[in-house]
């Protein structure tokens, strides 16, 4: 019997810091996240604000590889979010440079993104995760422009963004859909 050519590592070779909040563990994306992440990206209550279409397991796998690729290329990326009480994967949070074909451009900014499984909405998990991620990124990239883009109908995500001082600076169309572009202000006096 020939051994398999590829084996999945329990711990990827890319160093991703572990962060904790009262309810969450932010950790490296792992191959074991794939089933839960795929189920999440096939839940209409979830994907309606992220391209409005489900994603195949292959697409989700590539997304996970891209999350790790950011860490390898830039020293930042996305964390998988695990609910401490259950040990289950429940979303992701992090920073990206997707080189989006978008006007105005977000290229060269740290584009923040966060997702939480709909079954856990309303518990403050997105705020906990984003707060931990911001506390980690800002001292490491103190002069970086922090941005995000959000579907204008995603009221909950827009509220989280505003809570963390992201303010709208433009509206645009991305892949045929309207989006709101926001940036984080570093002067919180006004």
HELIX and SHEET records of a PDB file:
HELIX    1   1 UNK A   31  UNK A   33  5                                   3    
HELIX    2   2 UNK A   34  UNK A   40  1                                   7    
HELIX    3   3 UNK A   44  UNK A   47  1                                   4    
HELIX    4   4 UNK A   57  UNK A   74  1                                  18    
HELIX    5   5 UNK A  118  UNK A  120  5                                   3    
HELIX    6   6 UNK A  125  UNK A  140  1                                  16    
HELIX    7   7 UNK A  155  UNK A  163  1                                   9    
SHEET    1   A 8 UNK A  19  UNK A  20  0                                        
SHEET    2   A 8 UNK A  24  UNK A  27 -1                                        
SHEET    3   A 8 UNK A  78  UNK A  83 -1                                        
SHEET    4   A 8 UNK A  89  UNK A  96 -1                                        
SHEET    5   A 8 UNK A 110  UNK A 116 -1                                        
SHEET    6   A 8 UNK A 146  UNK A 150  1                                        
SHEET    7   A 8 UNK A 177  UNK A 184 -1                                        
SHEET    8   A 8 UNK A 166  UNK A 174 -1                                        
END                                                                             
